[in-house]
Amino acid sequence: MKLTILDQIYMFDNETNVTEKIIEKINSIISEKNLFFSHLIIDGQEVYEDHEEYMLAKIEDVKEIEAIVKTVQELIDDVLITLDDYTSRAIPEIKRLVNEFYQIPSENTWLSLTYLLDGIDWLYQSLKKIDQIKHSIVNWGKFVKSIAVFEVELPNLMEAIENKDSILIADIIQYEILPQFEIINGETKKNFAVK
């Protein structure tokens, strides 16, 4: 089995603990070079999560693994691009969702709310990850305030969901969650303008 990382090739036998050895090698290189792991490309298939499980399931057939790593700046740029893209697409959907909750929410409305909660979790996790590394993001304090709002308002939103209080759900989304999406979207655009 061939592992490629930073244009270096390492060969491994397809033995029982090969996945552990591959992961150790990747971790060693990213630690040594102060890089961040992004994902694996395993026989042409991009794998973003559950890497070890994926490798174990196909261990007999895997021929080539490429580890994609990034510098701090590349990681931040990728996250900012994704944040901008996601919030740009989400804002109109969130407005539609708010209107549906002010009316009589359908089964689809509740399903859309689940997607919104997943999106908020992804936003929150992404911002927290960036907050832990040294960066030069313009107006980072505004992103941090959005993190704080999510931390305060998500429990309130979850309680409103448990109580099936559609008006309170709509109010929290409209007055607390939606403005954070708009702030994050605006701030990501400002960071692109700086570059």
Summary of the structure (lengths in Angstrom):
residues: 195
radius of gyration: 20.7
end to end distance: 40.3
largest distance: 60.6
contacts: 545
relative contact order: 0.11
helix: 67%
strand: 13%
